[in-house]
């Protein structure tokens, strides 16, 4: 395991390259640490489940950059749009 301090764009590019290569990265959020991987890669998602020791029947979240990206991967109805408009940046 390699530990990086993401203080510049070079470190962020390195983390992105690791994700693109199928690895899992750990990153800080406002409240806890998150695990990052390519959500479109079955093997990367399986790796997340293994790392977390999580039952495969339990869902995990995926982060998207905006509603347009969310709509590419999920069904977003009018209620979801209204909630997103009210609560998301």
Backbone atoms as SQL, in Angstrom:
CREATE TABLE atoms (id INTEGER PRIMARY KEY, chain TEXT, resi INTEGER, resn TEXT, atom TEXT, x REAL, y REAL, z REAL);
INSERT INTO atoms VALUES
  (1, 'A', 1, 'UNK', 'N', 0.852, -1.173, 0.000),
  (2, 'A', 1, 'UNK', 'CA', 0.000, 0.000, 0.000),
  (3, 'A', 1, 'UNK', 'C', 0.891, 1.227, 0.000),
  (4, 'A', 2, 'UNK', 'N', 0.490, 2.205, -0.769),
  (5, 'A', 2, 'UNK', 'CA', 1.238, 3.451, -0.875),
  (6, 'A', 2, 'UNK', 'C', 0.373, 4.576, -0.324),
  (7, 'A', 3, 'UNK', 'N', 0.948, 5.438, 0.507),
  (8, 'A', 3, 'UNK', 'CA', 0.220, 6.567, 1.083),
  (9, 'A', 3, 'UNK', 'C', 0.705, 7.847, 0.418),
  (10, 'A', 4, 'UNK', 'N', -0.237, 8.618, -0.107),
  (11, 'A', 4, 'UNK', 'CA', 0.073, 9.893, -0.747),
  (12, 'A', 4, 'UNK', 'C', -0.696, 11.000, -0.063),
  (13, 'A', 5, 'UNK', 'N', -0.113, 12.133, 0.042),
  (14, 'A', 5, 'UNK', 'CA', -0.814, 13.325, 0.505),
  (15, 'A', 5, 'UNK', 'C', -1.252, 14.076, -0.746),
  (16, 'A', 6, 'UNK', 'N', -2.551, 14.183, -0.948),
  (17, 'A', 6, 'UNK', 'CA', -3.052, 14.833, -2.154),
  (18, 'A', 6, 'UNK', 'C', -3.057, 16.335, -1.909),
  (19, 'A', 7, 'UNK', 'N', -1.953, 16.947, -2.248),
  (20, 'A', 7, 'UNK', 'CA', -1.818, 18.385, -2.061),
  (21, 'A', 7, 'UNK', 'C', -1.626, 19.107, -3.381),
  (22, 'A', 8, 'UNK', 'N', -1.525, 18.347, -4.445),
  (23, 'A', 8, 'UNK', 'CA', -1.340, 18.991, -5.735),
  (24, 'A', 8, 'UNK', 'C', -1.956, 18.131, -6.836),
  (25, 'A', 9, 'UNK', 'N', -1.994, 18.666, -8.027),
  (26, 'A', 9, 'UNK', 'CA', -2.633, 17.970, -9.134),
  (27, 'A', 9, 'UNK', 'C', -1.873, 16.705, -9.527),
  (28, 'A', 10, 'UNK', 'N', -0.568, 16.659, -9.276),
  (29, 'A', 10, 'UNK', 'CA', 0.207, 15.459, -9.606),
  (30, 'A', 10, 'UNK', 'C', -0.271, 14.267, -8.773),
  (31, 'A', 11, 'UNK', 'N', -0.523, 14.476, -7.498),
  (32, 'A', 11, 'UNK', 'CA', -1.006, 13.401, -6.637),
  (33, 'A', 11, 'UNK', 'C', -2.410, 12.975, -7.059),
  (34, 'A', 12, 'UNK', 'N', -3.246, 13.932, -7.429),
  (35, 'A', 12, 'UNK', 'CA', -4.601, 13.604, -7.881),
  (36, 'A', 12, 'UNK', 'C', -4.554, 12.804, -9.178),
  (37, 'A', 13, 'UNK', 'N', -3.648, 13.176, -10.085),
  (38, 'A', 13, 'UNK', 'CA', -3.498, 12.418, -11.330),
  (39, 'A', 13, 'UNK', 'C', -3.017, 11.001, -11.048),
  (40, 'A', 14, 'UNK', 'N', -2.129, 10.852, -10.080),
  (41, 'A', 14, 'UNK', 'CA', -1.636, 9.524, -9.707),
  (42, 'A', 14, 'UNK', 'C', -2.784, 8.665, -9.168),
  (43, 'A', 15, 'UNK', 'N', -3.613, 9.230, -8.291),
  (44, 'A', 15, 'UNK', 'CA', -4.755, 8.493, -7.745),
  (45, 'A', 15, 'UNK', 'C', -5.716, 8.102, -8.868),
  (46, 'A', 16, 'UNK', 'N', -5.958, 9.019, -9.799),
  (47, 'A', 16, 'UNK', 'CA', -6.843, 8.716, -10.929),
  (48, 'A', 16, 'UNK', 'C', -6.264, 7.579, -11.770),
  (49, 'A', 17, 'UNK', 'N', -4.963, 7.573, -11.971),
  (50, 'A', 17, 'UNK', 'CA', -4.324, 6.499, -12.738),
  (51, 'A', 17, 'UNK', 'C', -4.474, 5.162, -12.021),
  (52, 'A', 18, 'UNK', 'N', -4.394, 5.176, -10.697),
  (53, 'A', 18, 'UNK', 'CA', -4.572, 3.941, -9.930),
  (54, 'A', 18, 'UNK', 'C', -5.990, 3.410, -10.090),
  (55, 'A', 19, 'UNK', 'N', -6.968, 4.303, -10.054),
  (56, 'A', 19, 'UNK', 'CA', -8.364, 3.898, -10.243),
  (57, 'A', 19, 'UNK', 'C', -8.549, 3.343, -11.650),
  (58, 'A', 20, 'UNK', 'N', -7.993, 4.022, -12.643),
  (59, 'A', 20, 'UNK', 'CA', -8.109, 3.548, -14.022),
  (60, 'A', 20, 'UNK', 'C', -7.456, 2.180, -14.204),
  (61, 'A', 21, 'UNK', 'N', -6.439, 1.865, -13.391),
  (62, 'A', 21, 'UNK', 'CA', -5.748, 0.573, -13.464),
  (63, 'A', 21, 'UNK', 'C', -6.474, -0.514, -12.671),
  (64, 'A', 22, 'UNK', 'N', -7.595, -0.161, -12.031),
  (65, 'A', 22, 'UNK', 'CA', -8.375, -1.146, -11.304),
  (66, 'A', 22, 'UNK', 'C', -8.111, -1.207, -9.818),
  (67, 'A', 23, 'UNK', 'N', -7.276, -0.321, -9.313),
  (68, 'A', 23, 'UNK', 'CA', -6.977, -0.304, -7.886),
  (69, 'A', 23, 'UNK', 'C', -8.048, 0.453, -7.108),
  (70, 'A', 24, 'UNK', 'N', -7.988, 0.319, -5.800),
  (71, 'A', 24, 'UNK', 'CA', -8.863, 1.042, -4.890),
  (72, 'A', 24, 'UNK', 'C', -8.029, 2.102, -4.192),
  (73, 'A', 25, 'UNK', 'N', -8.565, 3.298, -4.047),
  (74, 'A', 25, 'UNK', 'CA', -7.876, 4.358, -3.319),
  (75, 'A', 25, 'UNK', 'C', -8.721, 4.759, -2.105),
  (76, 'A', 26, 'UNK', 'N', -8.065, 5.239, -1.085),
  (77, 'A', 26, 'UNK', 'CA', -8.732, 5.750, 0.110),
  (78, 'A', 26, 'UNK', 'C', -8.539, 7.258, 0.106),
  (79, 'A', 27, 'UNK', 'N', -9.636, 7.990, 0.361),
  (80, 'A', 27, 'UNK', 'CA', -9.540, 9.450, 0.331),
  (81, 'A', 27, 'UNK', 'C', -10.372, 10.047, 1.472),
  (82, 'A', 28, 'UNK', 'N', -9.923, 11.169, 2.016),
  (83, 'A', 28, 'UNK', 'CA', -10.675, 11.805, 3.103),
  (84, 'A', 28, 'UNK', 'C', -11.868, 12.585, 2.561),
  (85, 'A', 29, 'UNK', 'N', -12.944, 12.579, 3.343),
  (86, 'A', 29, 'UNK', 'CA', -14.100, 13.434, 3.055),
  (87, 'A', 29, 'UNK', 'C', -14.295, 14.340, 4.269),
  (88, 'A', 30, 'UNK', 'N', -15.374, 15.072, 4.299),
  (89, 'A', 30, 'UNK', 'CA', -15.637, 15.962, 5.432),
  (90, 'A', 30, 'UNK', 'C', -15.796, 15.204, 6.744),
  (91, 'A', 31, 'UNK', 'N', -16.331, 13.982, 6.676),
  (92, 'A', 31, 'UNK', 'CA', -16.668, 13.274, 7.910),
  (93, 'A', 31, 'UNK', 'C', -15.954, 11.941, 8.102),
  (94, 'A', 32, 'UNK', 'N', -15.491, 11.327, 7.036),
  (95, 'A', 32, 'UNK', 'CA', -14.855, 10.014, 7.143),
  (96, 'A', 32, 'UNK', 'C', -13.969, 9.773, 5.935),
  (97, 'A', 33, 'UNK', 'N', -13.364, 8.613, 5.889),
  (98, 'A', 33, 'UNK', 'CA', -12.573, 8.253, 4.716),
  (99, 'A', 33, 'UNK', 'C', -13.437, 7.448, 3.761),
  (100, 'A', 34, 'UNK', 'N', -13.261, 7.673, 2.474),
  (101, 'A', 34, 'UNK', 'CA', -14.008, 6.951, 1.458),
  (102, 'A', 34, 'UNK', 'C', -13.090, 6.034, 0.682),
  (103, 'A', 35, 'UNK', 'N', -13.685, 5.029, 0.059),
  (104, 'A', 35, 'UNK', 'CA', -12.965, 4.140, -0.841),
  (105, 'A', 35, 'UNK', 'C', -13.382, 4.495, -2.255),
  (106, 'A', 36, 'UNK', 'N', -12.407, 4.684, -3.119),
  (107, 'A', 36, 'UNK', 'CA', -12.703, 5.037, -4.495),
  (108, 'A', 36, 'UNK', 'C', -12.234, 3.971, -5.452),
  (109, 'A', 37, 'UNK', 'N', -13.046, 3.704, -6.467),
  (110, 'A', 37, 'UNK', 'CA', -12.715, 2.748, -7.514),
  (111, 'A', 37, 'UNK', 'C', -13.566, 3.088, -8.730),
  (112, 'A', 38, 'UNK', 'N', -13.286, 2.436, -9.834),
  (113, 'A', 38, 'UNK', 'CA', -14.059, 2.634, -11.052),
  (114, 'A', 38, 'UNK', 'C', -15.399, 1.930, -10.898),
  (115, 'A', 39, 'UNK', 'N', -16.471, 2.678, -10.740),
  (116, 'A', 39, 'UNK', 'CA', -17.792, 2.113, -10.500),
  (117, 'A', 39, 'UNK', 'C', -18.313, 1.327, -11.698),
  (118, 'A', 40, 'UNK', 'N', -17.716, 1.500, -12.865),
  (119, 'A', 40, 'UNK', 'CA', -18.146, 0.768, -14.058),
  (120, 'A', 40, 'UNK', 'C', -17.355, -0.518, -14.267),
  (121, 'A', 41, 'UNK', 'N', -16.427, -0.808, -13.368),
  (122, 'A', 41, 'UNK', 'CA', -15.618, -2.024, -13.458),
  (123, 'A', 41, 'UNK', 'C', -16.114, -3.036, -12.435),
  (124, 'A', 42, 'UNK', 'N', -16.602, -4.172, -12.921),
  (125, 'A', 42, 'UNK', 'CA', -17.086, -5.210, -12.010),
  (126, 'A', 42, 'UNK', 'C', -16.001, -5.672, -11.052),
  (127, 'A', 43, 'UNK', 'N', -14.773, -5.810, -11.542),
  (128, 'A', 43, 'UNK', 'CA', -13.693, -6.284, -10.660),
  (129, 'A', 43, 'UNK', 'C', -13.327, -5.231, -9.620),
  (130, 'A', 44, 'UNK', 'N', -13.360, -3.950, -9.985),
  (131, 'A', 44, 'UNK', 'CA', -13.051, -2.892, -9.019),
  (132, 'A', 44, 'UNK', 'C', -14.140, -2.812, -7.950),
  (133, 'A', 45, 'UNK', 'N', -15.393, -2.951, -8.357),
  (134, 'A', 45, 'UNK', 'CA', -16.492, -2.927, -7.393),
  (135, 'A', 45, 'UNK', 'C', -16.390, -4.144, -6.467),
  (136, 'A', 46, 'UNK', 'N', -16.071, -5.305, -7.022),
  (137, 'A', 46, 'UNK', 'CA', -15.885, -6.508, -6.200),
  (138, 'A', 46, 'UNK', 'C', -14.748, -6.298, -5.207),
  (139, 'A', 47, 'UNK', 'N', -13.699, -5.595, -5.628),
  (140, 'A', 47, 'UNK', 'CA', -12.571, -5.289, -4.737),
  (141, 'A', 47, 'UNK', 'C', -13.039, -4.434, -3.558),
  (142, 'A', 48, 'UNK', 'N', -13.887, -3.445, -3.825),
  (143, 'A', 48, 'UNK', 'CA', -14.442, -2.614, -2.746),
  (144, 'A', 48, 'UNK', 'C', -15.192, -3.487, -1.742),
  (145, 'A', 49, 'UNK', 'N', -16.037, -4.376, -2.244),
  (146, 'A', 49, 'UNK', 'CA', -16.786, -5.265, -1.345),
  (147, 'A', 49, 'UNK', 'C', -15.839, -6.112, -0.501),
  (148, 'A', 50, 'UNK', 'N', -14.772, -6.629, -1.123),
  (149, 'A', 50, 'UNK', 'CA', -13.800, -7.447, -0.373),
  (150, 'A', 50, 'UNK', 'C', -13.094, -6.612, 0.683),
  (151, 'A', 51, 'UNK', 'N', -12.639, -5.427, 0.315),
  (152, 'A', 51, 'UNK', 'CA', -11.916, -4.567, 1.254),
  (153, 'A', 51, 'UNK', 'C', -12.802, -4.226, 2.447),
  (154, 'A', 52, 'UNK', 'N', -14.070, -3.925, 2.175),
  (155, 'A', 52, 'UNK', 'CA', -14.995, -3.548, 3.248),
  (156, 'A', 52, 'UNK', 'C', -15.531, -4.751, 4.008),
  (157, 'A', 53, 'UNK', 'N', -15.378, -5.957, 3.442),
  (158, 'A', 53, 'UNK', 'CA', -15.987, -7.121, 4.049),
  (159, 'A', 53, 'UNK', 'C', -17.506, -7.010, 4.011),
  (160, 'A', 54, 'UNK', 'N', -18.015, -6.393, 2.975),
  (161, 'A', 54, 'UNK', 'CA', -19.446, -6.086, 2.868),
  (162, 'A', 54, 'UNK', 'C', -20.170, -7.186, 2.101),
  (163, 'A', 55, 'UNK', 'N', -21.360, -7.533, 2.573),
  (164, 'A', 55, 'UNK', 'CA', -22.214, -8.499, 1.904),
  (165, 'A', 55, 'UNK', 'C', -22.572, -7.953, 0.522),
  (166, 'A', 56, 'UNK', 'N', -22.427, -8.771, -0.510),
  (167, 'A', 56, 'UNK', 'CA', -22.699, -8.311, -1.872),
  (168, 'A', 56, 'UNK', 'C', -24.153, -7.934, -2.102),
  (169, 'A', 57, 'UNK', 'N', -25.051, -8.326, -1.207),
  (170, 'A', 57, 'UNK', 'CA', -26.447, -7.944, -1.323),
  (171, 'A', 57, 'UNK', 'C', -26.724, -6.531, -0.842),
  (172, 'A', 58, 'UNK', 'N', -25.737, -5.935, -0.160),
  (173, 'A', 58, 'UNK', 'CA', -25.910, -4.561, 0.331),
  (174, 'A', 58, 'UNK', 'C', -25.322, -3.590, -0.684),
  (175, 'A', 59, 'UNK', 'N', -26.043, -2.510, -0.967),
  (176, 'A', 59, 'UNK', 'CA', -25.548, -1.566, -1.977),
  (177, 'A', 59, 'UNK', 'C', -24.395, -0.709, -1.454),
  (178, 'A', 60, 'UNK', 'N', -23.648, -0.166, -2.383),
  (179, 'A', 60, 'UNK', 'CA', -22.647, 0.863, -2.080),
  (180, 'A', 60, 'UNK', 'C', -22.985, 2.064, -2.955),
  (181, 'A', 61, 'UNK', 'N', -22.472, 3.216, -2.583),
  (182, 'A', 61, 'UNK', 'CA', -22.818, 4.416, -3.344),
  (183, 'A', 61, 'UNK', 'C', -21.817, 4.656, -4.466),
  (184, 'A', 62, 'UNK', 'N', -22.243, 5.457, -5.411),
  (185, 'A', 62, 'UNK', 'CA', -21.372, 5.911, -6.497),
  (186, 'A', 62, 'UNK', 'C', -21.477, 7.427, -6.549),
  (187, 'A', 63, 'UNK', 'N', -20.358, 8.070, -6.751),
  (188, 'A', 63, 'UNK', 'CA', -20.323, 9.532, -6.810),
  (189, 'A', 63, 'UNK', 'C', -20.334, 9.964, -8.274),
  (190, 'A', 64, 'UNK', 'N', -21.161, 10.939, -8.589),
  (191, 'A', 64, 'UNK', 'CA', -21.223, 11.503, -9.931),
  (192, 'A', 64, 'UNK', 'C', -20.924, 12.997, -9.846),
  (193, 'A', 65, 'UNK', 'N', -20.526, 13.562, -10.958),
  (194, 'A', 65, 'UNK', 'CA', -20.129, 14.973, -10.947),
  (195, 'A', 65, 'UNK', 'C', -21.315, 15.924, -11.049),
  (196, 'A', 66, 'UNK', 'N', -22.406, 15.480, -11.645),
  (197, 'A', 66, 'UNK', 'CA', -23.579, 16.342, -11.798),
  (198, 'A', 66, 'UNK', 'C', -24.786, 15.492, -12.167),
  (199, 'A', 67, 'UNK', 'N', -25.949, 16.124, -12.264),
  (200, 'A', 67, 'UNK', 'CA', -27.174, 15.397, -12.577),
  (201, 'A', 67, 'UNK', 'C', -27.121, 14.772, -13.969),
  (202, 'A', 68, 'UNK', 'N', -26.480, 15.438, -14.884),
  (203, 'A', 68, 'UNK', 'CA', -26.367, 14.899, -16.243),
  (204, 'A', 68, 'UNK', 'C', -25.636, 13.551, -16.208),
  (205, 'A', 69, 'UNK', 'N', -24.585, 13.460, -15.419),
  (206, 'A', 69, 'UNK', 'CA', -23.871, 12.193, -15.296),
  (207, 'A', 69, 'UNK', 'C', -24.736, 11.156, -14.575),
  (208, 'A', 70, 'UNK', 'N', -25.450, 11.565, -13.554),
  (209, 'A', 70, 'UNK', 'CA', -26.333, 10.644, -12.823),
  (210, 'A', 70, 'UNK', 'C', -27.364, 10.044, -13.771),
  (211, 'A', 71, 'UNK', 'N', -27.903, 10.859, -14.667),
  (212, 'A', 71, 'UNK', 'CA', -28.920, 10.383, -15.604),
  (213, 'A', 71, 'UNK', 'C', -28.374, 9.398, -16.621),
  (214, 'A', 72, 'UNK', 'N', -27.066, 9.380, -16.827),
  (215, 'A', 72, 'UNK', 'CA', -26.475, 8.388, -17.737),
  (216, 'A', 72, 'UNK', 'C', -26.479, 6.996, -17.117),
  (217, 'A', 73, 'UNK', 'N', -26.481, 6.912, -15.772),
  (218, 'A', 73, 'UNK', 'CA', -26.329, 5.625, -15.104),
  (219, 'A', 73, 'UNK', 'C', -27.526, 5.213, -14.260),
  (220, 'A', 74, 'UNK', 'N', -28.483, 6.099, -14.072),
  (221, 'A', 74, 'UNK', 'CA', -29.624, 5.779, -13.211),
  (222, 'A', 74, 'UNK', 'C', -30.886, 6.431, -13.759),
  (223, 'A', 75, 'UNK', 'N', -32.010, 5.856, -13.399),
  (224, 'A', 75, 'UNK', 'CA', -33.294, 6.456, -13.738),
  (225, 'A', 75, 'UNK', 'C', -33.558, 7.570, -12.732),
  (226, 'A', 76, 'UNK', 'N', -33.712, 8.781, -13.212),
  (227, 'A', 76, 'UNK', 'CA', -33.969, 9.945, -12.361),
  (228, 'A', 76, 'UNK', 'C', -35.354, 10.473, -12.717),
  (229, 'A', 77, 'UNK', 'N', -36.297, 10.334, -11.781),
  (230, 'A', 77, 'UNK', 'CA', -37.649, 10.824, -12.043),
  (231, 'A', 77, 'UNK', 'C', -37.794, 12.263, -11.537),
  (232, 'A', 78, 'UNK', 'N', -38.988, 12.811, -11.691),
  (233, 'A', 78, 'UNK', 'CA', -39.229, 14.205, -11.303),
  (234, 'A', 78, 'UNK', 'C', -39.014, 14.426, -9.802),
  (235, 'A', 79, 'UNK', 'N', -39.380, 13.439, -8.977),
  (236, 'A', 79, 'UNK', 'CA', -39.157, 13.570, -7.532),
  (237, 'A', 79, 'UNK', 'C', -37.664, 13.644, -7.213),
  (238, 'A', 80, 'UNK', 'N', -36.877, 12.808, -7.857),
  (239, 'A', 80, 'UNK', 'CA', -35.429, 12.834, -7.634),
  (240, 'A', 80, 'UNK', 'C', -34.838, 14.163, -8.090),
  (241, 'A', 81, 'UNK', 'N', -35.306, 14.667, -9.226),
  (242, 'A', 81, 'UNK', 'CA', -34.815, 15.976, -9.712),
  (243, 'A', 81, 'UNK', 'C', -35.148, 17.084, -8.712),
  (244, 'A', 82, 'UNK', 'N', -36.357, 17.047, -8.167),
  (245, 'A', 82, 'UNK', 'CA', -36.780, 18.078, -7.202),
  (246, 'A', 82, 'UNK', 'C', -35.910, 18.007, -5.951),
  (247, 'A', 83, 'UNK', 'N', -35.649, 16.797, -5.454),
  (248, 'A', 83, 'UNK', 'CA', -34.777, 16.641, -4.276),
  (249, 'A', 83, 'UNK', 'C', -33.360, 17.123, -4.574),
  (250, 'A', 84, 'UNK', 'N', -32.849, 16.759, -5.730),
  (251, 'A', 84, 'UNK', 'CA', -31.502, 17.192, -6.101),
  (252, 'A', 84, 'UNK', 'C', -31.425, 18.706, -6.202),
  (253, 'A', 85, 'UNK', 'N', -32.428, 19.308, -6.806),
  (254, 'A', 85, 'UNK', 'CA', -32.435, 20.777, -6.932),
  (255, 'A', 85, 'UNK', 'C', -32.450, 21.457, -5.582),
  (256, 'A', 86, 'UNK', 'N', -33.181, 20.864, -4.633),
  (257, 'A', 86, 'UNK', 'CA', -33.284, 21.469, -3.308),
  (258, 'A', 86, 'UNK', 'C', -32.046, 21.253, -2.445),
  (259, 'A', 87, 'UNK', 'N', -31.443, 20.063, -2.537),
  (260, 'A', 87, 'UNK', 'CA', -30.392, 19.714, -1.581),
  (261, 'A', 87, 'UNK', 'C', -28.970, 19.645, -2.127),
  (262, 'A', 88, 'UNK', 'N', -28.807, 19.543, -3.436),
  (263, 'A', 88, 'UNK', 'CA', -27.448, 19.429, -3.971),
  (264, 'A', 88, 'UNK', 'C', -26.927, 20.792, -4.416),
  (265, 'A', 89, 'UNK', 'N', -25.621, 20.925, -4.398),
  (266, 'A', 89, 'UNK', 'CA', -25.044, 22.216, -4.836),
  (267, 'A', 89, 'UNK', 'C', -25.285, 22.501, -6.301);
